[in-house]
Amino acid sequence: MQETTKVGNKGEILPKKALREIAGIKPGDQVLIEARLGELLIRKIYSVEEALNLPGFSEGTAEEIEKEIEEEAKQQEKLTVNDH
């Protein structure tokens, strides 16, 4: 699903409710925002509890999964920094 929106006077971008619902993003959730030339990519950061409930993701202990999530976040951060 895609929709267009305007950037607010203060530079804020607010995805419409339907887009947030599809992405599973709720108030208070943490997100990772990746910037590239001409685009922003917003990804939800799942808690360990949420990740354990995802289909095909619940293998291993909570500690192992949490470590994998932290490693993925570090890799994403490196990729974002390397794009600049």
PDB file with SEQRES, HELIX, SHEET and CRYST1 records, atoms N, CA, C and O in Angstrom:
SEQRES   1 A   84  MET GLN GLU THR THR LYS VAL GLY ASN LYS GLY GLU ILE          
SEQRES   2 A   84  LEU PRO LYS LYS ALA LEU ARG GLU ILE ALA GLY ILE LYS          
SEQRES   3 A   84  PRO GLY ASP GLN VAL LEU ILE GLU ALA ARG LEU GLY GLU          
SEQRES   4 A   84  LEU LEU ILE ARG LYS ILE TYR SER VAL GLU GLU ALA LEU          
SEQRES   5 A   84  ASN LEU PRO GLY PHE SER GLU GLY THR ALA GLU GLU ILE          
SEQRES   6 A   84  GLU LYS GLU ILE GLU GLU GLU ALA LYS GLN GLN GLU LYS          
SEQRES   7 A   84  LEU THR VAL ASN ASP HIS                                      
HELIX    1 AA1 LYS A   17  ALA A   23  1                                   7    
HELIX    2 AA2 VAL A   48  LEU A   52  1                                   5    
HELIX    3 AA3 ALA A   62  ASN A   82  1                                  21    
SHEET    1 AA1 2 GLN A  30  ARG A  36  0                                        
SHEET    2 AA1 2 GLU A  39  ILE A  45 -1                                        
CRYST1    1.000    1.000    1.000  90.00  90.00  90.00 P 1           1          
ATOM      1  N   MET A   1       0.850  -1.181   0.000  1.00  0.00           N  
ATOM      2  CA  MET A   1       0.000   0.000   0.000  1.00  0.00           C  
ATOM      3  C   MET A   1       0.889   1.235   0.000  1.00  0.00           C  
ATOM      4  O   MET A   1       1.895   1.277   0.709  1.00  0.00           O  
ATOM      5  N   GLN A   2       0.534   2.216  -0.770  1.00  0.00           N  
ATOM      6  CA  GLN A   2       1.248   3.477  -0.823  1.00  0.00           C  
ATOM      7  C   GLN A   2       0.254   4.622  -0.768  1.00  0.00           C  
ATOM      8  O   GLN A   2      -0.864   4.511  -1.270  1.00  0.00           O  
ATOM      9  N   GLU A   3       0.665   5.720  -0.157  1.00  0.00           N  
ATOM     10  CA  GLU A   3      -0.151   6.932  -0.136  1.00  0.00           C  
ATOM     11  C   GLU A   3       0.772   8.121  -0.184  1.00  0.00           C  
ATOM     12  O   GLU A   3       1.934   8.033   0.213  1.00  0.00           O  
ATOM     13  N   THR A   4       0.264   9.223  -0.665  1.00  0.00           N  
ATOM     14  CA  THR A   4       1.051  10.448  -0.656  1.00  0.00           C  
ATOM     15  C   THR A   4       0.598  11.317   0.510  1.00  0.00           C  
ATOM     16  O   THR A   4      -0.543  11.231   0.961  1.00  0.00           O  
ATOM     17  N   THR A   5       1.502  12.146   0.983  1.00  0.00           N  
ATOM     18  CA  THR A   5       1.208  13.079   2.069  1.00  0.00           C  
ATOM     19  C   THR A   5       2.129  14.276   1.916  1.00  0.00           C  
ATOM     20  O   THR A   5       3.113  14.214   1.179  1.00  0.00           O  
ATOM     21  N   LYS A   6       1.821  15.350   2.596  1.00  0.00           N  
ATOM     22  CA  LYS A   6       2.674  16.538   2.570  1.00  0.00           C  
ATOM     23  C   LYS A   6       3.542  16.578   3.813  1.00  0.00           C  
ATOM     24  O   LYS A   6       3.155  16.098   4.878  1.00  0.00           O  
ATOM     25  N   VAL A   7       4.710  17.152   3.658  1.00  0.00           N  
ATOM     26  CA  VAL A   7       5.584  17.398   4.796  1.00  0.00           C  
ATOM     27  C   VAL A   7       5.057  18.650   5.488  1.00  0.00           C  
ATOM     28  O   VAL A   7       4.784  19.660   4.838  1.00  0.00           O  
ATOM     29  N   GLY A   8       4.914  18.578   6.812  1.00  0.00           N  
ATOM     30  CA  GLY A   8       4.388  19.705   7.579  1.00  0.00           C  
ATOM     31  C   GLY A   8       5.341  20.887   7.620  1.00  0.00           C  
ATOM     32  O   GLY A   8       6.496  20.785   7.207  1.00  0.00           O  
ATOM     33  N   ASN A   9       4.846  22.001   8.118  1.00  0.00           N  
ATOM     34  CA  ASN A   9       5.636  23.232   8.203  1.00  0.00           C  
ATOM     35  C   ASN A   9       6.911  23.077   9.020  1.00  0.00           C  
ATOM     36  O   ASN A   9       7.898  23.767   8.766  1.00  0.00           O  
ATOM     37  N   LYS A  10       6.899  22.187   9.988  1.00  0.00           N  
ATOM     38  CA  LYS A  10       8.069  21.962  10.838  1.00  0.00           C  
ATOM     39  C   LYS A  10       8.904  20.772  10.354  1.00  0.00           C  
ATOM     40  O   LYS A  10       9.834  20.348  11.040  1.00  0.00           O  
ATOM     41  N   GLY A  11       8.573  20.233   9.174  1.00  0.00           N  
ATOM     42  CA  GLY A  11       9.328  19.121   8.611  1.00  0.00           C  
ATOM     43  C   GLY A  11       8.836  17.751   9.032  1.00  0.00           C  
ATOM     44  O   GLY A  11       9.461  16.745   8.695  1.00  0.00           O  
ATOM     45  N   GLU A  12       7.738  17.688   9.757  1.00  0.00           N  
ATOM     46  CA  GLU A  12       7.250  16.390  10.227  1.00  0.00           C  
ATOM     47  C   GLU A  12       6.543  15.636   9.113  1.00  0.00           C  
ATOM     48  O   GLU A  12       5.886  16.218   8.250  1.00  0.00           O  
ATOM     49  N   ILE A  13       6.702  14.323   9.164  1.00  0.00           N  
ATOM     50  CA  ILE A  13       6.045  13.432   8.213  1.00  0.00           C  
ATOM     51  C   ILE A  13       5.230  12.445   9.035  1.00  0.00           C  
ATOM     52  O   ILE A  13       5.778  11.721   9.866  1.00  0.00           O  
ATOM     53  N   LEU A  14       3.937  12.416   8.808  1.00  0.00           N  
ATOM     54  CA  LEU A  14       3.062  11.540   9.575  1.00  0.00           C  
ATOM     55  C   LEU A  14       2.400  10.527   8.651  1.00  0.00           C  
ATOM     56  O   LEU A  14       1.491  10.874   7.897  1.00  0.00           O  
ATOM     57  N   PRO A  15       2.854   9.270   8.705  1.00  0.00           N  
ATOM     58  CA  PRO A  15       2.184   8.249   7.894  1.00  0.00           C  
ATOM     59  C   PRO A  15       0.733   8.087   8.347  1.00  0.00           C  
ATOM     60  O   PRO A  15       0.438   8.141   9.540  1.00  0.00           O  
ATOM     61  N   LYS A  16      -0.147   7.892   7.404  1.00  0.00           N  
ATOM     62  CA  LYS A  16      -1.561   7.730   7.734  1.00  0.00           C  
ATOM     63  C   LYS A  16      -1.782   6.448   8.531  1.00  0.00           C  
ATOM     64  O   LYS A  16      -0.981   5.515   8.479  1.00  0.00           O  
ATOM     65  N   LYS A  17      -2.882   6.429   9.262  1.00  0.00           N  
ATOM     66  CA  LYS A  17      -3.200   5.323  10.156  1.00  0.00           C  
ATOM     67  C   LYS A  17      -3.160   3.970   9.444  1.00  0.00           C  
ATOM     68  O   LYS A  17      -2.621   3.004   9.986  1.00  0.00           O  
ATOM     69  N   ALA A  18      -3.719   3.892   8.248  1.00  0.00           N  
ATOM     70  CA  ALA A  18      -3.754   2.613   7.523  1.00  0.00           C  
ATOM     71  C   ALA A  18      -2.341   2.091   7.271  1.00  0.00           C  
ATOM     72  O   ALA A  18      -2.101   0.890   7.392  1.00  0.00           O  
ATOM     73  N   LEU A  19      -1.412   2.967   6.924  1.00  0.00           N  
ATOM     74  CA  LEU A  19      -0.028   2.550   6.693  1.00  0.00           C  
ATOM     75  C   LEU A  19       0.616   2.069   7.988  1.00  0.00           C  
ATOM     76  O   LEU A  19       1.315   1.057   8.001  1.00  0.00           O  
ATOM     77  N   ARG A  20       0.377   2.797   9.077  1.00  0.00           N  
ATOM     78  CA  ARG A  20       0.940   2.383  10.369  1.00  0.00           C  
ATOM     79  C   ARG A  20       0.373   1.042  10.807  1.00  0.00           C  
ATOM     80  O   ARG A  20       1.094   0.213  11.361  1.00  0.00           O  
ATOM     81  N   GLU A  21      -0.910   0.825  10.564  1.00  0.00           N  
ATOM     82  CA  GLU A  21      -1.531  -0.447  10.945  1.00  0.00           C  
ATOM     83  C   GLU A  21      -0.938  -1.602  10.152  1.00  0.00           C  
ATOM     84  O   GLU A  21      -0.643  -2.652  10.723  1.00  0.00           O  
ATOM     85  N   ILE A  22      -0.758  -1.426   8.844  1.00  0.00           N  
ATOM     86  CA  ILE A  22      -0.168  -2.478   8.015  1.00  0.00           C  
ATOM     87  C   ILE A  22       1.238  -2.810   8.503  1.00  0.00           C  
ATOM     88  O   ILE A  22       1.627  -3.977   8.540  1.00  0.00           O  
ATOM     89  N   ALA A  23       2.002  -1.777   8.877  1.00  0.00           N  
ATOM     90  CA  ALA A  23       3.381  -1.960   9.348  1.00  0.00           C  
ATOM     91  C   ALA A  23       3.429  -2.434  10.800  1.00  0.00           C  
ATOM     92  O   ALA A  23       4.486  -2.834  11.288  1.00  0.00           O  
ATOM     93  N   GLY A  24       2.290  -2.390  11.492  1.00  0.00           N  
ATOM     94  CA  GLY A  24       2.263  -2.800  12.895  1.00  0.00           C  
ATOM     95  C   GLY A  24       2.916  -1.790  13.824  1.00  0.00           C  
ATOM     96  O   GLY A  24       3.373  -2.149  14.909  1.00  0.00           O  
ATOM     97  N   ILE A  25       2.966  -0.529  13.409  1.00  0.00           N  
ATOM     98  CA  ILE A  25       3.597   0.515  14.217  1.00  0.00           C  
ATOM     99  C   ILE A  25       2.526   1.227  15.033  1.00  0.00           C  
ATOM    100  O   ILE A  25       1.548   1.751  14.499  1.00  0.00           O  
ATOM    101  N   LYS A  26       2.744   1.226  16.344  1.00  0.00           N  
ATOM    102  CA  LYS A  26       1.794   1.832  17.278  1.00  0.00           C  
ATOM    103  C   LYS A  26       2.484   2.950  18.057  1.00  0.00           C  
ATOM    104  O   LYS A  26       3.714   2.982  18.114  1.00  0.00           O  
ATOM    105  N   PRO A  27       1.718   3.874  18.663  1.00  0.00           N  
ATOM    106  CA  PRO A  27       2.335   4.920  19.481  1.00  0.00           C  
ATOM    107  C   PRO A  27       3.238   4.308  20.550  1.00  0.00           C  
ATOM    108  O   PRO A  27       2.857   3.348  21.219  1.00  0.00           O  
ATOM    109  N   GLY A  28       4.424   4.864  20.702  1.00  0.00           N  
ATOM    110  CA  GLY A  28       5.377   4.371  21.695  1.00  0.00           C  
ATOM    111  C   GLY A  28       6.358   3.352  21.140  1.00  0.00           C  
ATOM    112  O   GLY A  28       7.363   3.065  21.791  1.00  0.00           O  
ATOM    113  N   ASP A  29       6.103   2.789  19.948  1.00  0.00           N  
ATOM    114  CA  ASP A  29       7.031   1.832  19.348  1.00  0.00           C  
ATOM    115  C   ASP A  29       8.318   2.537  18.935  1.00  0.00           C  
ATOM    116  O   ASP A  29       8.314   3.734  18.647  1.00  0.00           O  
ATOM    117  N   GLN A  30       9.407   1.795  18.909  1.00  0.00           N  
ATOM    118  CA  GLN A  30      10.659   2.311  18.385  1.00  0.00           C  
ATOM    119  C   GLN A  30      10.743   1.935  16.915  1.00  0.00           C  
ATOM    120  O   GLN A  30      10.318   0.853  16.511  1.00  0.00           O  
ATOM    121  N   VAL A  31      11.298   2.849  16.120  1.00  0.00           N  
ATOM    122  CA  VAL A  31      11.486   2.599  14.702  1.00  0.00           C  
ATOM    123  C   VAL A  31      12.912   2.964  14.313  1.00  0.00           C  
ATOM    124  O   VAL A  31      13.556   3.795  14.954  1.00  0.00           O  
ATOM    125  N   LEU A  32      13.384   2.334  13.263  1.00  0.00           N  
ATOM    126  CA  LEU A  32      14.679   2.650  12.671  1.00  0.00           C  
ATOM    127  C   LEU A  32      14.378   3.391  11.378  1.00  0.00           C  
ATOM    128  O   LEU A  32      13.624   2.897  10.540  1.00  0.00           O  
ATOM    129  N   ILE A  33      14.965   4.579  11.212  1.00  0.00           N  
ATOM    130  CA  ILE A  33      14.757   5.359  10.002  1.00  0.00           C  
ATOM    131  C   ILE A  33      16.064   5.393   9.238  1.00  0.00           C  
ATOM    132  O   ILE A  33      17.083   5.867   9.741  1.00  0.00           O  
ATOM    133  N   GLU A  34      16.024   4.887   8.022  1.00  0.00           N  
ATOM    134  CA  GLU A  34      17.209   4.845   7.168  1.00  0.00           C  
ATOM    135  C   GLU A  34      17.013   5.870   6.051  1.00  0.00           C  
ATOM    136  O   GLU A  34      15.983   5.875   5.376  1.00  0.00           O  
ATOM    137  N   ALA A  35      18.000   6.729   5.865  1.00  0.00           N  
ATOM    138  CA  ALA A  35      17.911   7.767   4.841  1.00  0.00           C  
ATOM    139  C   ALA A  35      18.847   7.457   3.689  1.00  0.00           C  
ATOM    140  O   ALA A  35      20.012   7.110   3.888  1.00  0.00           O  
ATOM    141  N   ARG A  36      18.323   7.586   2.491  1.00  0.00           N  
ATOM    142  CA  ARG A  36      19.093   7.480   1.256  1.00  0.00           C  
ATOM    143  C   ARG A  36      18.693   8.668   0.395  1.00  0.00           C  
ATOM    144  O   ARG A  36      17.705   9.345   0.679  1.00  0.00           O  
ATOM    145  N   LEU A  37      19.442   8.911  -0.626  1.00  0.00           N  
ATOM    146  CA  LEU A  37      19.138  10.031  -1.492  1.00  0.00           C  
ATOM    147  C   LEU A  37      17.708   9.934  -2.012  1.00  0.00           C  
ATOM    148  O   LEU A  37      17.372   9.007  -2.749  1.00  0.00           O  
ATOM    149  N   GLY A  38      16.880  10.878  -1.631  1.00  0.00           N  
ATOM    150  CA  GLY A  38      15.510  10.932  -2.118  1.00  0.00           C  
ATOM    151  C   GLY A  38      14.521  10.007  -1.443  1.00  0.00           C  
ATOM    152  O   GLY A  38      13.374   9.922  -1.882  1.00  0.00           O  
ATOM    153  N   GLU A  39      14.927   9.299  -0.376  1.00  0.00           N  
ATOM    154  CA  GLU A  39      13.975   8.391   0.260  1.00  0.00           C  
ATOM    155  C   GLU A  39      14.292   8.176   1.737  1.00  0.00           C  
ATOM    156  O   GLU A  39      15.432   8.323   2.178  1.00  0.00           O  
ATOM    157  N   LEU A  40      13.267   7.829   2.473  1.00  0.00           N  
ATOM    158  CA  LEU A  40      13.381   7.404   3.863  1.00  0.00           C  
ATOM    159  C   LEU A  40      12.719   6.040   3.981  1.00  0.00           C  
ATOM    160  O   LEU A  40      11.657   5.802   3.406  1.00  0.00           O  
ATOM    161  N   LEU A  41      13.349   5.153   4.727  1.00  0.00           N  
ATOM    162  CA  LEU A  41      12.782   3.836   4.983  1.00  0.00           C  
ATOM    163  C   LEU A  41      12.577   3.726   6.488  1.00  0.00           C  
ATOM    164  O   LEU A  41      13.514   3.918   7.262  1.00  0.00           O  
ATOM    165  N   ILE A  42      11.375   3.422   6.893  1.00  0.00           N  
ATOM    166  CA  ILE A  42      11.041   3.321   8.320  1.00  0.00           C  
ATOM    167  C   ILE A  42      10.735   1.868   8.631  1.00  0.00           C  
ATOM    168  O   ILE A  42       9.869   1.256   8.006  1.00  0.00           O  
ATOM    169  N   ARG A  43      11.456   1.316   9.609  1.00  0.00           N  
ATOM    170  CA  ARG A  43      11.243  -0.070  10.021  1.00  0.00           C  
ATOM    171  C   ARG A  43      10.948  -0.131  11.504  1.00  0.00           C  
ATOM    172  O   ARG A  43      11.591   0.544  12.308  1.00  0.00           O  
ATOM    173  N   LYS A  44       9.982  -0.936  11.853  1.00  0.00           N  
ATOM    174  CA  LYS A  44       9.658  -1.141  13.261  1.00  0.00           C  
ATOM    175  C   LYS A  44      10.771  -1.947  13.914  1.00  0.00           C  
ATOM    176  O   LYS A  44      11.291  -2.889  13.315  1.00  0.00           O  
ATOM    177  N   ILE A  45      11.139  -1.583  15.136  1.00  0.00           N  
ATOM    178  CA  ILE A  45      12.089  -2.357  15.927  1.00  0.00           C  
ATOM    179  C   ILE A  45      11.251  -3.179  16.914  1.00  0.00           C  
ATOM    180  O   ILE A  45      10.580  -2.631  17.788  1.00  0.00           O  
ATOM    181  N   TYR A  46      11.305  -4.478  16.753  1.00  0.00           N  
ATOM    182  CA  TYR A  46      10.488  -5.368  17.584  1.00  0.00           C  
ATOM    183  C   TYR A  46      11.163  -5.637  18.924  1.00  0.00           C  
ATOM    184  O   TYR A  46      12.384  -5.775  19.005  1.00  0.00           O  
ATOM    185  N   SER A  47      10.348  -5.709  19.968  1.00  0.00           N  
ATOM    186  CA  SER A  47      10.855  -6.161  21.264  1.00  0.00           C  
ATOM    187  C   SER A  47      11.089  -7.666  21.164  1.00  0.00           C  
ATOM    188  O   SER A  47      10.608  -8.308  20.230  1.00  0.00           O  
ATOM    189  N   VAL A  48      11.814  -8.223  22.108  1.00  0.00           N  
ATOM    190  CA  VAL A  48      12.065  -9.666  22.102  1.00  0.00           C  
ATOM    191  C   VAL A  48      10.743 -10.422  22.174  1.00  0.00           C  
ATOM    192  O   VAL A  48      10.563 -11.424  21.482  1.00  0.00           O  
ATOM    193  N   GLU A  49       9.823  -9.951  23.001  1.00  0.00           N  
ATOM    194  CA  GLU A  49       8.534 -10.615  23.137  1.00  0.00           C  
ATOM    195  C   GLU A  49       7.765 -10.608  21.819  1.00  0.00           C  
ATOM    196  O   GLU A  49       7.178 -11.619  21.434  1.00  0.00           O  
ATOM    197  N   GLU A  50       7.768  -9.456  21.122  1.00  0.00           N  
ATOM    198  CA  GLU A  50       7.084  -9.378  19.828  1.00  0.00           C  
ATOM    199  C   GLU A  50       7.763 -10.289  18.803  1.00  0.00           C  
ATOM    200  O   GLU A  50       7.096 -10.980  18.033  1.00  0.00           O  
ATOM    201  N   ALA A  51       9.088 -10.279  18.806  1.00  0.00           N  
ATOM    202  CA  ALA A  51       9.845 -11.084  17.850  1.00  0.00           C  
ATOM    203  C   ALA A  51       9.567 -12.575  18.044  1.00  0.00           C  
ATOM    204  O   ALA A  51       9.492 -13.324  17.070  1.00  0.00           O  
ATOM    205  N   LEU A  52       9.417 -13.003  19.285  1.00  0.00           N  
ATOM    206  CA  LEU A  52       9.148 -14.410  19.556  1.00  0.00           C  
ATOM    207  C   LEU A  52       7.812 -14.860  18.977  1.00  0.00           C  
ATOM    208  O   LEU A  52       7.622 -16.042  18.693  1.00  0.00           O  
ATOM    209  N   ASN A  53       6.891 -13.925  18.805  1.00  0.00           N  
ATOM    210  CA  ASN A  53       5.571 -14.254  18.279  1.00  0.00           C  
ATOM    211  C   ASN A  53       5.481 -14.138  16.761  1.00  0.00           C  
ATOM    212  O   ASN A  53       4.448 -14.465  16.177  1.00  0.00           O  
ATOM    213  N   LEU A  54       6.545 -13.679  16.123  1.00  0.00           N  
ATOM    214  CA  LEU A  54       6.534 -13.579  14.663  1.00  0.00           C  
ATOM    215  C   LEU A  54       6.653 -14.965  14.051  1.00  0.00           C  
ATOM    216  O   LEU A  54       7.402 -15.802  14.553  1.00  0.00           O  
ATOM    217  N   PRO A  55       5.916 -15.218  12.963  1.00  0.00           N  
ATOM    218  CA  PRO A  55       6.017 -16.532  12.317  1.00  0.00           C  
ATOM    219  C   PRO A  55       7.428 -16.777  11.785  1.00  0.00           C  
ATOM    220  O   PRO A  55       8.025 -15.902  11.158  1.00  0.00           O  
ATOM    221  N   GLY A  56       7.952 -17.978  12.042  1.00  0.00           N  
ATOM    222  CA  GLY A  56       9.268 -18.346  11.526  1.00  0.00           C  
ATOM    223  C   GLY A  56      10.433 -17.668  12.194  1.00  0.00           C  
ATOM    224  O   GLY A  56      11.561 -17.747  11.708  1.00  0.00           O  
ATOM    225  N   PHE A  57      10.180 -17.000  13.305  1.00  0.00           N  
ATOM    226  CA  PHE A  57      11.255 -16.260  13.962  1.00  0.00           C  
ATOM    227  C   PHE A  57      11.507 -16.753  15.382  1.00  0.00           C  
ATOM    228  O   PHE A  57      12.444 -16.286  16.031  1.00  0.00           O  
ATOM    229  N   SER A  58      10.713 -17.664  15.869  1.00  0.00           N  
ATOM    230  CA  SER A  58      10.755 -18.016  17.283  1.00  0.00           C  
ATOM    231  C   SER A  58      11.664 -19.198  17.600  1.00  0.00           C  
ATOM    232  O   SER A  58      11.370 -19.969  18.514  1.00  0.00           O  
ATOM    233  N   GLU A  59      12.760 -19.355  16.863  1.00  0.00           N  
ATOM    234  CA  GLU A  59      13.702 -20.417  17.173  1.00  0.00           C  
ATOM    235  C   GLU A  59      14.802 -19.868  18.067  1.00  0.00           C  
ATOM    236  O   GLU A  59      15.316 -18.777  17.820  1.00  0.00           O  
ATOM    237  N   GLY A  60      15.166 -20.613  19.100  1.00  0.00           N  
ATOM    238  CA  GLY A  60      16.221 -20.190  20.004  1.00  0.00           C  
ATOM    239  C   GLY A  60      15.655 -19.604  21.283  1.00  0.00           C  
ATOM    240  O   GLY A  60      14.445 -19.433  21.435  1.00  0.00           O  
ATOM    241  N   THR A  61      16.567 -19.300  22.202  1.00  0.00           N  
ATOM    242  CA  THR A  61      16.159 -18.717  23.479  1.00  0.00           C  
ATOM    243  C   THR A  61      15.952 -17.213  23.313  1.00  0.00           C  
ATOM    244  O   THR A  61      16.377 -16.625  22.319  1.00  0.00           O  
ATOM    245  N   ALA A  62      15.297 -16.603  24.293  1.00  0.00           N  
ATOM    246  CA  ALA A  62      15.083 -15.157  24.261  1.00  0.00           C  
ATOM    247  C   ALA A  62      16.420 -14.422  24.212  1.00  0.00           C  
ATOM    248  O   ALA A  62      16.546 -13.411  23.521  1.00  0.00           O  
ATOM    249  N   GLU A  63      17.412 -14.920  24.937  1.00  0.00           N  
ATOM    250  CA  GLU A  63      18.728 -14.277  24.957  1.00  0.00           C  
ATOM    251  C   GLU A  63      19.399 -14.345  23.586  1.00  0.00           C  
ATOM    252  O   GLU A  63      20.009 -13.372  23.143  1.00  0.00           O  
ATOM    253  N   GLU A  64      19.286 -15.489  22.916  1.00  0.00           N  
ATOM    254  CA  GLU A  64      19.871 -15.639  21.581  1.00  0.00           C  
ATOM    255  C   GLU A  64      19.197 -14.715  20.577  1.00  0.00           C  
ATOM    256  O   GLU A  64      19.855 -14.087  19.747  1.00  0.00           O  
ATOM    257  N   ILE A  65      17.896 -14.645  20.664  1.00  0.00           N  
ATOM    258  CA  ILE A  65      17.153 -13.787  19.746  1.00  0.00           C  
ATOM    259  C   ILE A  65      17.470 -12.327  20.010  1.00  0.00           C  
ATOM    260  O   ILE A  65      17.647 -11.551  19.071  1.00  0.00           O  
ATOM    261  N   GLU A  66      17.545 -11.941  21.281  1.00  0.00           N  
ATOM    262  CA  GLU A  66      17.878 -10.558  21.614  1.00  0.00           C  
ATOM    263  C   GLU A  66      19.261 -10.189  21.076  1.00  0.00           C  
ATOM    264  O   GLU A  66      19.454  -9.081  20.576  1.00  0.00           O  
ATOM    265  N   LYS A  67      20.221 -11.107  21.174  1.00  0.00           N  
ATOM    266  CA  LYS A  67      21.564 -10.866  20.644  1.00  0.00           C  
ATOM    267  C   LYS A  67      21.514 -10.685  19.130  1.00  0.00           C  
ATOM    268  O   LYS A  67      22.177  -9.797  18.594  1.00  0.00           O  
ATOM    269  N   GLU A  68      20.737 -11.518  18.432  1.00  0.00           N  
ATOM    270  CA  GLU A  68      20.597 -11.395  16.982  1.00  0.00           C  
ATOM    271  C   GLU A  68      19.985 -10.055  16.600  1.00  0.00           C  
ATOM    272  O   GLU A  68      20.416  -9.428  15.632  1.00  0.00           O  
ATOM    273  N   ILE A  69      18.988  -9.614  17.350  1.00  0.00           N  
ATOM    274  CA  ILE A  69      18.342  -8.327  17.078  1.00  0.00           C  
ATOM    275  C   ILE A  69      19.340  -7.195  17.255  1.00  0.00           C  
ATOM    276  O   ILE A  69      19.394  -6.284  16.429  1.00  0.00           O  
ATOM    277  N   GLU A  70      20.133  -7.239  18.327  1.00  0.00           N  
ATOM    278  CA  GLU A  70      21.144  -6.205  18.563  1.00  0.00           C  
ATOM    279  C   GLU A  70      22.180  -6.189  17.449  1.00  0.00           C  
ATOM    280  O   GLU A  70      22.592  -5.118  17.005  1.00  0.00           O  
ATOM    281  N   GLU A  71      22.604  -7.357  16.994  1.00  0.00           N  
ATOM    282  CA  GLU A  71      23.578  -7.441  15.902  1.00  0.00           C  
ATOM    283  C   GLU A  71      22.992  -6.880  14.607  1.00  0.00           C  
ATOM    284  O   GLU A  71      23.684  -6.181  13.866  1.00  0.00           O  
ATOM    285  N   GLU A  72      21.732  -7.180  14.331  1.00  0.00           N  
ATOM    286  CA  GLU A  72      21.068  -6.655  13.132  1.00  0.00           C  
ATOM    287  C   GLU A  72      20.975  -5.131  13.204  1.00  0.00           C  
ATOM    288  O   GLU A  72      21.206  -4.448  12.207  1.00  0.00           O  
ATOM    289  N   ALA A  73      20.638  -4.598  14.379  1.00  0.00           N  
ATOM    290  CA  ALA A  73      20.548  -3.145  14.536  1.00  0.00           C  
ATOM    291  C   ALA A  73      21.905  -2.496  14.288  1.00  0.00           C  
ATOM    292  O   ALA A  73      21.977  -1.438  13.663  1.00  0.00           O  
ATOM    293  N   LYS A  74      22.986  -3.119  14.771  1.00  0.00           N  
ATOM    294  CA  LYS A  74      24.332  -2.593  14.537  1.00  0.00           C  
ATOM    295  C   LYS A  74      24.674  -2.617  13.053  1.00  0.00           C  
ATOM    296  O   LYS A  74      25.261  -1.667  12.535  1.00  0.00           O  
ATOM    297  N   GLN A  75      24.311  -3.695  12.367  1.00  0.00           N  
ATOM    298  CA  GLN A  75      24.571  -3.785  10.931  1.00  0.00           C  
ATOM    299  C   GLN A  75      23.791  -2.714  10.171  1.00  0.00           C  
ATOM    300  O   GLN A  75      24.324  -2.094   9.250  1.00  0.00           O  
ATOM    301  N   GLN A  76      22.545  -2.498  10.549  1.00  0.00           N  
ATOM    302  CA  GLN A  76      21.732  -1.477   9.890  1.00  0.00           C  
ATOM    303  C   GLN A  76      22.328  -0.092  10.127  1.00  0.00           C  
ATOM    304  O   GLN A  76      22.348   0.743   9.223  1.00  0.00           O  
ATOM    305  N   GLU A  77      22.812   0.148  11.343  1.00  0.00           N  
ATOM    306  CA  GLU A  77      23.424   1.437  11.660  1.00  0.00           C  
ATOM    307  C   GLU A  77      24.679   1.653  10.819  1.00  0.00           C  
ATOM    308  O   GLU A  77      24.903   2.751  10.310  1.00  0.00           O  
ATOM    309  N   LYS A  78      25.498   0.611  10.669  1.00  0.00           N  
ATOM    310  CA  LYS A  78      26.709   0.713   9.844  1.00  0.00           C  
ATOM    311  C   LYS A  78      26.348   1.020   8.398  1.00  0.00           C  
ATOM    312  O   LYS A  78      26.992   1.854   7.762  1.00  0.00           O  
ATOM    313  N   LEU A  79      25.319   0.352   7.873  1.00  0.00           N  
ATOM    314  CA  LEU A  79      24.898   0.584   6.504  1.00  0.00           C  
ATOM    315  C   LEU A  79      24.429   2.025   6.327  1.00  0.00           C  
ATOM    316  O   LEU A  79      24.736   2.660   5.318  1.00  0.00           O  
ATOM    317  N   THR A  80      23.690   2.539   7.299  1.00  0.00           N  
ATOM    318  CA  THR A  80      23.195   3.912   7.219  1.00  0.00           C  
ATOM    319  C   THR A  80      24.350   4.897   7.250  1.00  0.00           C  
ATOM    320  O   THR A  80      24.361   5.863   6.487  1.00  0.00           O  
ATOM    321  N   VAL A  81      25.329   4.663   8.128  1.00  0.00           N  
ATOM    322  CA  VAL A  81      26.485   5.547   8.226  1.00  0.00           C  
ATOM    323  C   VAL A  81      27.325   5.471   6.952  1.00  0.00           C  
ATOM    324  O   VAL A  81      27.830   6.492   6.485  1.00  0.00           O  
ATOM    325  N   ASN A  82      27.478   4.287   6.392  1.00  0.00           N  
ATOM    326  CA  ASN A  82      28.289   4.107   5.180  1.00  0.00           C  
ATOM    327  C   ASN A  82      27.651   4.743   3.955  1.00  0.00           C  
ATOM    328  O   ASN A  82      28.350   5.041   2.986  1.00  0.00           O  
ATOM    329  N   ASP A  83      26.323   4.962   3.976  1.00  0.00           N  
ATOM    330  CA  ASP A  83      25.648   5.599   2.843  1.00  0.00           C  
ATOM    331  C   ASP A  83      25.920   7.094   2.800  1.00  0.00           C  
ATOM    332  O   ASP A  83      25.607   7.743   1.802  1.00  0.00           O  
ATOM    333  N   HIS A  84      26.490   7.651   3.849  1.00  0.00           N  
ATOM    334  CA  HIS A  84      26.723   9.105   3.884  1.00  0.00           C  
ATOM    335  C   HIS A  84      28.138   9.436   3.617  1.00  0.00           C  
ATOM    336  O   HIS A  84      28.507  10.610   3.609  1.00  0.00           O  
TER     337      HIS A  84                                                      
END                                                                             
